[in-house]
Amino acid sequence: MVQLQRFFALLTGTLVLMAGMSNTVSAHVLRYDGAMSVELHIEPDDAPISNTPTHYILSFSDSNGQFDLSHCRCQVGLLQGNKTIITSSLIVSTPQVSRDVITFPEPGAYTLRLSGMPKQPGAFQPFRMSWPVRVGSDPNKKPFPWPLGVAIGVGIGLLIGSALVMEYRGKRHQKH
């Protein structure tokens, strides 16, 4: 019986830990192309809402140390399926960071595609990357994290199971 209680305690702790980590693991998405890596962050909380200006940040890193955003012909395209909806140049915030705004026209699945070519040949390696983006419709409705749902379900199950075990033990002691 003690082993079963320890197992349930360990399982509950693991699920609670998973629920706590669910938002931090997927907060930023890093992509690579050769020596170039770019991290995408969408505000707020990586959960864009349709028909609302959405701020996004691209952080660039070049393992060769040659990249400077002001020396790049960088273009961002927003695709829905195979159709390009928007194409724009990046706004340079710092030599390695771009802070931009985009408005997704409707809820659904999109692809944010980034391409970069040096203004002067050889300044850095040209690159191309893309990120899938899921866009919601209601700014007040946040998606419920599934690990939290699992943890709540397991917690309720543990409470019910503990009550049943206690009931069973009580009946066993009454017989003896």
LUMBA-694084 format. One line per field, with one value per residue (C-alpha): z, x, y; residue number from 1; residue in one letter. Coordinates in steps of 0.25 Angstrom, whole numbers, padded with zeros to 4 digits. Example, Ala and Ser with C-alpha at 12.3 -4.5 7.8 and 13.67 -1.06 7.14 Angstrom:
<pts>
z c(0031,0029);
x c(0049,0055);
y c(-0018,-0004);
k c(1,2);
r c(A,S);
</pts>
This chain:
<pts>
z c(0000,0003,-0010,-0017,-0010,-0013,-0028,-0028,-0021,-0031,-0043,-0037,-0035,-0049,-0056,-0048,-0052,-0067,-0065,-0060,-0071,-0083,-0085,-0084,-0093,-0105,-0103,-0113,-0126,-0132,-0146,-0153,-0167,-0168,-0159,-0156,-0145,-0143,-0131,-0133,-0121,-0123,-0113,-0105,-0100,-0114,-0116,-0128,-0130,-0143,-0148,-0136,-0139,-0134,-0129,-0133,-0130,-0138,-0131,-0140,-0137,-0147,-0142,-0152,-0145,-0158,-0158,-0156,-0159,-0165,-0176,-0179,-0190,-0180,-0185,-0177,-0184,-0177,-0184,-0182,-0189,-0202,-0204,-0199,-0192,-0188,-0191,-0184,-0180,-0166,-0156,-0150,-0135,-0132,-0141,-0137,-0134,-0142,-0135,-0145,-0145,-0154,-0154,-0157,-0165,-0159,-0149,-0155,-0158,-0165,-0168,-0165,-0175,-0174,-0185,-0184,-0194,-0191,-0197,-0200,-0206,-0196,-0184,-0178,-0183,-0189,-0181,-0182,-0170,-0167,-0155,-0153,-0146,-0141,-0140,-0130,-0131,-0117,-0109,-0096,-0098,-0095,-0099,-0087,-0086,-0087,-0077,-0066,-0070,-0069,-0055,-0050,-0055,-0048,-0036,-0035,-0038,-0027,-0017,-0021,-0020,-0007,-0002,-0007,0000,0013,0012,0009,0020,0030,0026,0027,0041,0045,0041,0050);
x c(0000,0011,0018,0005,0004,0018,0016,0004,0011,0023,0013,0006,0019,0023,0010,0010,0025,0021,0009,0018,0028,0018,0018,0033,0038,0030,0032,0042,0045,0059,0063,0076,0081,0096,0104,0091,0081,0069,0059,0045,0036,0022,0015,0007,0011,0013,-0002,-0005,-0020,-0026,-0029,-0020,-0006,0003,0018,0028,0043,0054,0067,0079,0092,0103,0113,0123,0121,0119,0104,0099,0084,0086,0094,0083,0073,0063,0049,0038,0026,0013,0007,-0006,-0005,0003,-0002,0007,-0002,0008,0023,0031,0045,0050,0051,0065,0065,0079,0090,0084,0069,0057,0044,0033,0017,0008,-0007,-0012,-0025,-0033,-0031,-0024,-0010,0001,0015,0025,0036,0049,0060,0072,0083,0095,0095,0110,0113,0121,0117,0110,0103,0089,0079,0064,0055,0041,0032,0018,0009,-0005,-0014,-0026,-0039,-0043,-0032,-0039,-0039,-0026,-0023,-0024,-0010,-0013,-0002,-0010,-0023,-0016,-0010,-0024,-0030,-0019,-0021,-0036,-0033,-0023,-0034,-0044,-0034,-0030,-0044,-0047,-0034,-0038,-0052,-0047,-0037,-0049,-0057,-0046,-0043,-0057,-0058,-0046);
y c(0000,0010,0007,0010,0023,0027,0024,0033,0044,0043,0043,0055,0062,0059,0064,0077,0079,0077,0086,0097,0095,0095,0110,0112,0101,0106,0121,0124,0116,0116,0112,0110,0111,0109,0119,0127,0125,0133,0133,0137,0142,0147,0156,0154,0140,0134,0134,0144,0148,0151,0165,0171,0177,0166,0170,0160,0160,0153,0151,0148,0141,0137,0127,0134,0147,0155,0158,0172,0174,0188,0181,0171,0171,0163,0160,0154,0147,0143,0131,0124,0111,0113,0127,0139,0149,0160,0163,0173,0178,0177,0188,0189,0191,0187,0180,0166,0169,0173,0177,0177,0177,0169,0167,0153,0155,0143,0131,0119,0113,0122,0121,0133,0132,0140,0141,0149,0154,0162,0176,0174,0160,0152,0160,0147,0135,0137,0129,0125,0120,0119,0117,0111,0121,0117,0130,0130,0139,0143,0151,0148,0133,0126,0112,0102,0095,0080,0076,0084,0077,0064,0068,0072,0059,0051,0059,0057,0042,0041,0048,0038,0026,0030,0032,0018,0012,0018,0013,-0001,0000,0004,-0008,-0017,-0012,-0014,-0028,-0032);
k c(1,2,3,4,5,6,7,8,9,10,11,12,13,14,15,16,17,18,19,20,21,22,23,24,25,26,27,28,29,30,31,32,33,34,35,36,37,38,39,40,41,42,43,44,45,46,47,48,49,50,51,52,53,54,55,56,57,58,59,60,61,62,63,64,65,66,67,68,69,70,71,72,73,74,75,76,77,78,79,80,81,82,83,84,85,86,87,88,89,90,91,92,93,94,95,96,97,98,99,100,101,102,103,104,105,106,107,108,109,110,111,112,113,114,115,116,117,118,119,120,121,122,123,124,125,126,127,128,129,130,131,132,133,134,135,136,137,138,139,140,141,142,143,144,145,146,147,148,149,150,151,152,153,154,155,156,157,158,159,160,161,162,163,164,165,166,167,168,169,170,171,172,173,174,175,176);
r c(M,V,Q,L,Q,R,F,F,A,L,L,T,G,T,L,V,L,M,A,G,M,S,N,T,V,S,A,H,V,L,R,Y,D,G,A,M,S,V,E,L,H,I,E,P,D,D,A,P,I,S,N,T,P,T,H,Y,I,L,S,F,S,D,S,N,G,Q,F,D,L,S,H,C,R,C,Q,V,G,L,L,Q,G,N,K,T,I,I,T,S,S,L,I,V,S,T,P,Q,V,S,R,D,V,I,T,F,P,E,P,G,A,Y,T,L,R,L,S,G,M,P,K,Q,P,G,A,F,Q,P,F,R,M,S,W,P,V,R,V,G,S,D,P,N,K,K,P,F,P,W,P,L,G,V,A,I,G,V,G,I,G,L,L,I,G,S,A,L,V,M,E,Y,R,G,K,R,H,Q,K,H);
</pts>
